Each structure stands twice: as structure tokens, then as C-alpha cells.
Amino acid sequence: MDIKKGDTIELTIEKVVYGGRGLAHLNNMAIFVANTAPGDRVTAKVAKVKKNFAEARVLEVLETSPNRIISPCPYSDYCGGCTWQFIEYEKQLEYKYAFVEDLLNHIGKATNFQINHTLPSAQIFGYRNKMEFSFSDKRWLLPEEKDKKMDDKNFALGLHVPGTFDKIIDIDGCLLQKEEGNEILREVKRFVKDSGIPAYGLKTHQGFWRYLMLRHSHAFNEWMVNIVTSQERDAPVQALASVLRDGLKGIVSIVNNINTRKGGTAIGERERILAGERNIRDKIGAFIFEISANSFFQTNTPLSQRLYQTVKDFASLTGKETVLDLYCGIGTVSIFLAPVASRIIGMDISNNAIADARRNCQLNSIDNCEFLCGDVRMLLSQYSVKLDLLVTDPPRVGMQRQVIDQVLRLLPDRIIYISCNPATLARDIALLKERYKLEEVQPIDLFPHTYHIESVARLERV
Ligand SMILES: C[S@@+](CC[C@H](N)C(=O)[O-])C[C@H]1O[C@@H](n2cnc3c(N)ncnc32)[C@H](O)[C@@H]1O
């Protein structure tokens, strides 16, 4: 029997695959089903059929997996903020370990390496130090809201339905951030709804309010609020800043990023300070970091200390080494390694991050780091230095082919690859295989309730 789009089928979920979906088989066809766990027996409607696989949507769970629990979040069946709250945390860790191991074996073609137990997150709720909420001129309705009479269907401030750019669920709180963050979210929502100024339409590209980004400092319990708008207009953003400053405690920085471009990003072409400082400070281990609104900072602060400690342990530096820190961000890795290295060179494409990195060195009295701003592809091609260690921490897409080629030209003795995407980590390890052998991997669960997993990999030159 051929499987066709629109068919209703019965499936037993065998495992979850990287990307978070459940996998089942019917008539030798692999079928992926979101929001399922191994052991679930479900009826599902086929949504897409390709040559070798199909995708289906759950209609009913007939028998539940023993790994299921009740999600505490009311939006969890629909929201893309996190998609695994219905799976026990211990099982999440097990599945993620299997992702890393499988991808390194099958895509990375790596053999005889050590993979350590996943370091869990001590906090599995309220762990995120940064959240980005989108405004929309059209609220995506939850099933129970569809037949309700509502006078605010033309407004939403919240998170995306998974895999969509324009479907925003209006939410009153997210369990991944601290409750004070949810108070700021609700206060901003009240103000913006009453402002009479429209929210930005993700399809129409009309409207003013675009994003609300919140950052929390774990060490100092302080908040940064970044209001992203489509134009520069003083009165409404200043009024919102006053309401926040007067009504809520702990906000030390309120900034306004102005993004006039159509592309969906919270990074503006211009940034204005509305109240307090331009940056927020946090602490990891013994070091203090100043972070500006648009710079990258690991989102799970307590566990990032374990991440950087793992890098330091894998590096085994003696104080004599020259280290290249690719995709260095605000200088976290460089500063962690600086006391045990001779010289560190950091590279990042973001001006803001490089300015933060230089300031952070001063703040921590570190004087053996230098930072270059630019695309690593260009910077590396002009670079020639004898390297003992290369630390690389690229975005999800991994390293570009030209960057790998430059690494193979520079030939550092050791590479430590920090990755938030085991699929691109595995691909890049395969590309480095001729000259580097994967020796050890440490998965770290920086992202509970999502399928995402951070890994630190140690490769030695052969
Ligand atoms: C995952 S973050 C790593 C930051 C840092 N290592 C840390 O732990 O905080 C990736 C960084 O890569 C930078 N980046 C992205 N594409 C880049 C490119 N083509 N060249 C240089 N840096 C890039 C981003 O600005 C970001 O700071």
C-alpha cells in the first residue's frame, strides 16, 4: 500500500531523531512525527510524502510512551520556544547523547573516541538568560481560542509556532526564563497594547513594535530590556522605558534597536540607550563580562562555566602556547584561557562583540589577548602564525569549507571544537579527518526541553 498525503495511519514511534521528531516505519517507509516520544502509539495524518520518507501530524495518542510527562507550560503543544517539555528530563539527556554519538559515527566517520556522559543542567526551568519575543499584528490562535470572541486578535507578543516565521502565539509567560522576565513581558504588552501604535506585521512589513529582547544577569540579578522598533520615534519608546523603570526593580539597561530592514532580526542598524547602561554585566567563574544587546553570550550562565572549564581541561595549556580563538564573541574563551597561555588571538565578525571582548580583557586585567574583527574566512586567509591550539565555536551552520581549508593550512597541534549543532560538528570533523583525529567529546545540556545539545570536541593532529 502506498502512503499518500492526507492518509490517516497508525504508527508506533521507535526513536527520536536529531531535530526532535519521532521516527516510525510503515511499509518500509520512514515517517517523522513531531511531538511524539519513543513508545507512543498514535494515529497521524500524512502531511508530506517524499521518495524515501514522509511526514505526519499526530491526531491522537492511542498509547502513551512511558517517557511522557505532563508539560507544565500551557503553550507547550504549539510553541517553538521549547518542544520537549512532555519528555522526562533524564530521557532528554539520553536522547541527546545518542544524537551526538550517532552523528559522530555516521556523518563524522569517527571511531575509537571517548564520549563522556552528558553534563546535565542543574536548573531545567528559568535557566535562559536571554529571551527574544516577537510582536505581530496577527495573533496565531490556540485551538481553544479559535471560537472565542476576542477584541485583540490583531496583536501578539510571544513566540513562534515551530518552523514558521509569521505565526506568533501571544504568551503571558515562558517557563524557560525567570519570573521577573515574565513580569517585564506582561508590562511591555500592557503598555504597547494601550499605546495605539500598531505592532509590526511580519507579512505586511507595516507597524512599529518589532521585538522585545530580555537579558538577565545571573550573578548580579539585573535585567536588560531591548525594544526593537521599525523606526526611530522618541516619545513612545521613552514612555515605555519610564514605565518599566518606575514599575519594576532590577532593570539596569533599556536600549532601543532600530531595524528598518524587512529581514526578521532583532539586531538594529542603530542602537539608542533609553535608560541606564548600554551593557549588562555577568560573571562566569572568576571573570566578569560586559555584554551589549547584540553580542552573543551563552544562554545558560551556570552551565557555561562547566563549558569553559571543559575547554580549559581539554586544552592542557602550560603557559607557553599561542592560541587562536575563532568566533570569539565577547572574549569568554580567550579570557578563560588567558592565565594559562602565552598569547591569544580572537576573531569575530561582530563589531559590538569585539568591542566587548577588548573591554572585558581590561575589566579582568588580562593583557595577552588581541582581537580582530571580520569574517573568519577573510581574516584566516591573510593569517600566518605557528599555532599550538585552535579553539573554534562557530554558529549552528558550522565552519565554511574555506575556513576548514585555512585550518588545514595553519595545522595547529590541537583543535577544540565547541558546537551547538552535532550535525555540522560531525560534518566538519569528517572534513578535518585527514589531519586530525577526534579523541574526546563532552556533551553539555545547555538547553533543557529542546532537542539542542552543546558539545566540546578535542581533536589531535595525526
Ligand atoms: C556561538 S557564538 C560563540 C561566541 C563565543 N565563543 C562564546 O562562547 O561566547 C558564534 C560567534 O560567531 C560569530 N560569527 C558568526 N559568523 C562569523 C563569521 N563568518 N566570521 C567571524 N565570526 C562570526 C558571531 O558574531 C558569534 O559571536
The ligand as a Tripos MOL2 file, in Angstrom:
@<TRIPOS>MOLECULE
LIG
   27    29     1     0     0
SMALL
NO_CHARGES

@<TRIPOS>ATOM
      1 C1         28.3580   30.5030   19.0820 C.3       1 LIG1
      2 S1         28.9520   32.1580   19.1410 S.3       1 LIG1
      3 C2         30.4550   31.8890   20.0290 C.3       1 LIG1
      4 C3         30.9010   33.0100   20.9280 C.3       1 LIG1
      5 C4         31.9260   32.7150   21.9890 C.3       1 LIG1
      6 N1         32.8880   31.7000   21.6500 N.3       1 LIG1
      7 C5         31.2900   32.4300   23.3300 C.2       1 LIG1
      8 O1         31.3870   31.3210   23.8460 O.co2     1 LIG1
      9 O2         30.6600   33.3530   23.9010 O.co2     1 LIG1
     10 C6         29.4070   32.4050   17.4900 C.3       1 LIG1
     11 C7         30.0720   33.7400   17.1930 C.3       1 LIG1
     12 O3         30.4530   33.6830   15.8070 O.3       1 LIG1
     13 C8         30.3860   34.9920   15.2710 C.3       1 LIG1
     14 N2         30.3510   34.8090   13.8060 N.ar      1 LIG1
     15 C9         29.3500   34.3350   13.0310 C.ar      1 LIG1
     16 N3         29.7350   34.2450   11.7460 N.ar      1 LIG1
     17 C10        31.0300   34.6600   11.6930 C.ar      1 LIG1
     18 C11        31.9880   34.7870   10.6540 C.ar      1 LIG1
     19 N4         31.6870   34.4620    9.3980 N.pl3     1 LIG1
     20 N5         33.2100   35.2440   10.9610 N.ar      1 LIG1
     21 C12        33.5280   35.5870   12.2340 C.ar      1 LIG1
     22 N6         32.6620   35.4650   13.2620 N.ar      1 LIG1
     23 C13        31.4290   35.0160   13.0080 C.ar      1 LIG1
     24 C14        29.1760   35.6010   15.9360 C.3       1 LIG1
     25 O4         29.2470   37.0060   15.9450 O.3       1 LIG1
     26 C15        29.2270   34.9740   17.3470 C.3       1 LIG1
     27 O5         29.8510   35.8520   18.2540 O.3       1 LIG1
@<TRIPOS>BOND
     1     1     2 1
     2     2     3 1
     3     2    10 1
     4     3     4 1
     5     4     5 1
     6     5     6 1
     7     5     7 1
     8     7     8 2
     9     7     9 1
    10    10    11 1
    11    11    12 1
    12    11    26 1
    13    12    13 1
    14    13    14 1
    15    13    24 1
    16    14    15 ar
    17    14    23 ar
    18    15    16 ar
    19    16    17 ar
    20    17    18 ar
    21    17    23 ar
    22    18    19 1
    23    18    20 ar
    24    20    21 ar
    25    21    22 ar
    26    22    23 ar
    27    24    25 1
    28    24    26 1
    29    26    27 1
@<TRIPOS>SUBSTRUCTURE
     1 LIG1         1 GROUP 0 **** ****
